[in-house]
Amino acid sequence: MPELPTLRLFGLDLISASRTDAIRDLLARPHARVAFVNAHCVNVAARDDAYRHALQSADMLLPDGAGLELAAKLHGVRFAANLNGTDLGPELAHALAEDGHSLFLLGAAPGVAERAGARLQELAPKLRIAGTRDGFAGLQNPQAAIDAINSSGADMVWMATGVPHQDLWLAEHAHALNARHLLGVGALLDFLSGRVARAPIMLRRARLEWAWRLALEPRRMFGRYILGNAAFILRALAHRVTGDRSQNCNRSG
């Protein structure tokens, strides 16, 4: 398959393609470590060298949310699609089911991965959930988690322990995992399980899903969304001024 176009922002090469093309490209790869990148990720990567390296060394980086769309527009380009995990996940589950591939769900609070797996099987009845493991006791012994994933025979792993932990853990242990595809999926399992309600469709269309998350968990999300969004906008504006557009944006996207 031809390589998917990318836009280069903040030193990261982000896929600019439809969800269908991104999924097709991912499943065609013999191995891939995938990360979703949103405004919060960019802020964390700016101060965490290890996390930034984990993103830069990933095989696919998928743009997630209005912040990345804004940063692209400041460079006069657009992403082909918002490839956030919450929307991409169910479509990817269908594709896995059709290809006969299995999925391991790793992370979140106890019981969440099991409920998320059950929901995915409602959406894609032929999908095989190879195993689940929570992100608390289930990750206290990394080797035990690796052994559980490998013994399950899973083709793909979704890890949901948040940024930067999930991407650092996958980058560190990718060499020991037999699964072909490894994805850090953030809050996706919480949404699928029903533990966290997703924003109404009108807020999603208005790119205000972050405001819904803030309203649900104001104390936990204040720093990420109020302070973090302001920091990201300043960072994006600075990047617009100092960045070399010919290097930072691939206009073929």
C-alpha positions as CSV (number, residue, x, y, z in Angstrom):
1,M,0.0,0.0,0.0
2,P,1.2,3.6,-0.6
3,E,2.3,5.4,2.5
4,L,-0.4,7.6,4.0
5,P,0.1,11.4,3.9
6,T,1.1,13.1,7.1
7,L,1.2,16.6,8.5
8,R,4.3,17.5,10.6
9,L,3.5,19.5,13.7
10,F,5.4,20.0,16.9
11,G,8.1,17.7,15.6
12,L,5.6,14.8,15.1
13,D,4.4,13.2,11.8
14,L,0.7,12.9,12.1
15,I,-1.5,10.8,9.8
16,S,-3.8,12.8,7.5
17,A,-6.3,10.3,6.2
18,S,-9.9,9.1,6.5
19,R,-10.7,6.6,9.3
20,T,-11.2,3.9,6.7
21,D,-7.8,4.5,5.1
22,A,-6.1,4.7,8.5
23,I,-7.6,1.4,9.7
24,R,-6.8,-0.3,6.4
25,D,-3.2,0.9,6.6
26,L,-2.8,-0.2,10.2
27,L,-4.1,-3.7,9.6
28,A,-1.9,-4.1,6.5
29,R,1.2,-3.5,8.6
30,P,2.9,-6.6,10.0
31,H,3.6,-4.7,13.2
32,A,2.8,-1.2,14.5
33,R,2.8,0.8,17.7
34,V,0.1,3.5,17.5
35,A,-0.5,6.6,19.6
36,F,-3.3,9.1,19.5
37,V,-2.1,12.7,19.8
38,N,-4.2,15.5,21.2
39,A,-3.4,19.0,22.7
40,H,-2.7,17.4,26.1
41,C,-0.2,15.0,24.6
42,V,1.6,17.9,22.9
43,N,1.8,19.7,26.2
44,V,3.2,16.6,28.0
45,A,5.7,15.9,25.2
46,A,7.0,19.5,25.5
47,R,8.2,18.8,29.1
48,D,8.8,15.0,29.1
49,D,11.7,13.8,26.9
50,A,10.9,10.1,27.3
51,Y,7.3,10.6,26.3
52,R,8.3,12.7,23.3
53,H,10.7,10.0,22.2
54,A,7.9,7.4,22.6
55,L,5.7,9.4,20.2
56,Q,8.5,10.1,17.7
57,S,9.4,6.4,17.6
58,A,5.8,5.2,17.1
59,D,4.8,3.7,13.8
60,M,1.6,5.7,13.5
61,L,0.5,9.0,15.2
62,L,-3.2,9.8,14.8
63,P,-4.5,13.4,15.3
64,D,-7.1,13.6,18.0
65,G,-9.3,16.6,18.7
66,A,-9.9,20.3,18.0
67,G,-6.5,21.4,19.2
68,L,-4.6,19.6,16.5
69,E,-7.1,20.9,13.9
70,L,-6.4,24.4,15.1
71,A,-2.6,23.9,15.0
72,A,-2.9,22.6,11.4
73,K,-5.0,25.6,10.4
74,L,-2.4,28.0,11.7
75,H,-0.1,26.5,9.1
76,G,-2.7,26.7,6.4
77,V,-3.3,23.0,6.1
78,R,-6.1,20.6,7.3
79,F,-6.2,17.1,8.5
80,A,-8.3,14.8,6.3
81,A,-10.1,13.6,9.5
82,N,-10.2,13.8,13.2
83,L,-8.8,10.3,14.1
84,N,-9.8,10.3,17.8
85,G,-9.9,6.9,19.4
86,T,-13.5,7.1,20.7
87,D,-14.8,7.3,17.1
88,L,-12.1,5.1,15.5
89,G,-12.3,2.3,18.1
90,P,-15.7,0.8,17.1
91,E,-14.8,0.9,13.4
92,L,-11.5,-0.8,14.1
93,A,-13.3,-3.4,16.2
94,H,-15.5,-4.2,13.2
95,A,-12.4,-4.5,10.9
96,L,-10.7,-6.8,13.4
97,A,-13.8,-9.0,13.5
98,E,-14.1,-9.2,9.8
99,D,-10.4,-10.2,9.5
100,G,-10.7,-12.8,12.3
101,H,-8.3,-10.9,14.5
102,S,-8.5,-10.9,18.3
103,L,-8.1,-8.0,20.8
104,F,-6.6,-7.8,24.3
105,L,-7.9,-4.9,26.5
106,L,-5.3,-3.6,29.1
107,G,-5.9,-0.9,31.6
108,A,-8.6,1.2,33.3
109,A,-10.1,0.4,36.7
110,P,-11.0,-3.2,37.7
111,G,-14.0,-4.4,35.7
112,V,-13.9,-1.7,33.1
113,A,-12.0,-3.7,30.4
114,E,-14.5,-6.6,30.8
115,R,-17.5,-4.3,30.3
116,A,-15.8,-2.5,27.4
117,G,-15.1,-5.9,25.8
118,A,-18.7,-6.9,26.1
119,R,-19.8,-3.7,24.5
120,L,-17.4,-4.2,21.6
121,Q,-18.8,-7.6,21.0
122,E,-22.3,-6.1,20.9
123,L,-21.0,-3.7,18.2
124,A,-19.0,-6.4,16.4
125,P,-20.4,-9.8,17.3
126,K,-17.7,-11.7,15.5
127,L,-14.9,-10.0,17.5
128,R,-12.9,-12.2,19.8
129,I,-11.7,-10.6,23.0
130,A,-8.6,-12.6,23.8
131,G,-8.3,-11.3,27.3
132,T,-8.5,-8.4,29.7
133,R,-6.4,-7.0,32.5
134,D,-6.9,-3.9,34.6
135,G,-4.4,-1.0,34.9
136,F,-3.9,-1.3,38.7
137,A,-3.1,-4.7,40.2
138,G,-3.0,-6.0,36.6
139,L,0.1,-3.9,35.9
140,Q,2.0,-4.2,39.2
141,N,4.1,-7.0,37.6
142,P,4.9,-6.0,34.0
143,Q,6.2,-9.4,33.1
144,A,3.0,-11.1,34.3
145,A,1.0,-8.6,32.1
146,I,3.3,-9.4,29.1
147,D,2.9,-13.2,29.7
148,A,-0.9,-12.8,29.9
149,I,-1.0,-10.9,26.6
150,N,1.3,-13.3,24.8
151,S,-0.5,-16.4,26.1
152,S,-3.8,-15.0,24.9
153,G,-2.6,-15.1,21.3
154,A,-4.1,-11.6,20.8
155,D,-3.4,-9.9,17.5
156,M,-3.9,-6.4,18.9
157,V,-3.6,-4.7,22.3
158,W,-5.5,-1.6,23.4
159,M,-3.9,-0.1,26.5
160,A,-5.8,2.5,28.5
161,T,-3.7,3.9,31.3
162,G,-3.6,7.5,30.2
163,V,-0.8,9.8,28.9
164,P,2.1,9.4,29.2
165,H,2.1,6.0,30.9
166,Q,0.4,3.9,28.2
167,D,2.7,5.1,25.4
168,L,5.8,4.8,27.6
169,W,4.8,1.3,28.7
170,L,4.1,0.1,25.1
171,A,7.4,1.6,23.8
172,E,9.4,-0.1,26.6
173,H,7.7,-3.5,26.2
174,A,6.9,-3.7,22.5
175,H,9.8,-5.9,21.8
176,A,8.5,-8.5,24.3
177,L,4.9,-8.5,23.1
178,N,3.8,-10.9,20.3
179,A,0.7,-8.9,19.3
180,R,1.1,-7.4,15.9
181,H,-0.5,-4.0,16.8
182,L,-0.3,-2.0,20.0
183,L,-2.4,1.1,20.6
184,G,-2.5,3.5,23.5
185,V,-6.2,4.4,23.7
186,G,-6.6,6.7,26.7
187,A,-10.2,6.9,28.0
188,L,-11.7,4.7,25.3
189,L,-12.4,1.8,27.6
190,D,-14.1,4.1,30.1
191,F,-16.4,5.4,27.3
192,L,-17.2,1.9,25.9
193,S,-17.9,0.5,29.4
194,G,-20.2,3.3,30.2
195,R,-18.1,4.4,33.2
196,V,-17.8,7.8,31.6
197,A,-20.6,9.3,29.6
198,R,-19.6,10.7,26.2
199,A,-20.6,14.2,25.2
200,P,-23.9,14.7,23.3
201,I,-23.5,14.7,19.6
202,M,-24.0,18.5,19.3
203,L,-21.1,19.2,21.6
204,R,-18.9,16.7,19.6
205,R,-19.8,18.4,16.3
206,A,-18.9,21.8,17.8
207,R,-15.5,20.3,19.0
208,L,-16.5,20.9,22.6
209,E,-16.2,17.4,24.0
210,W,-13.4,18.7,26.3
211,A,-16.0,21.0,27.9
212,W,-18.2,18.0,28.7
213,R,-15.3,16.2,30.3
214,L,-14.5,19.3,32.3
215,A,-18.1,19.5,33.5
216,L,-18.1,15.9,34.5
217,E,-14.8,16.0,36.4
218,P,-14.0,19.6,37.1
219,R,-11.4,19.1,39.8
220,R,-9.5,16.4,37.9
221,M,-9.7,18.1,34.5
222,F,-9.2,21.7,35.4
223,G,-5.5,21.7,34.9
224,R,-5.7,19.7,31.7
225,Y,-8.4,21.7,30.0
226,I,-8.3,25.2,31.4
227,L,-4.6,25.7,32.0
228,G,-3.6,23.1,29.4
229,N,-5.7,24.5,26.6
230,A,-4.3,28.0,27.2
231,A,-0.8,26.6,27.2
232,F,-1.4,24.6,24.0
233,I,-2.8,27.7,22.2
234,L,0.3,29.7,23.1
235,R,2.5,26.8,22.1
236,A,0.7,26.5,18.7
237,L,1.0,30.2,18.1
238,A,4.7,30.1,18.9
239,H,5.1,27.1,16.7
240,R,3.4,29.0,13.9
241,V,5.8,31.9,14.2
242,T,9.1,29.8,14.6
243,G,8.3,26.7,12.7
244,D,9.5,26.2,9.1
245,R,6.3,25.4,7.2
246,S,8.0,23.5,4.5
247,Q,9.4,21.1,7.1
248,N,6.5,21.1,9.5
249,C,3.6,20.5,7.2
250,N,3.3,18.1,4.3
251,R,0.7,19.8,2.1
252,S,-0.1,16.6,0.2
253,G,-2.4,15.8,3.2
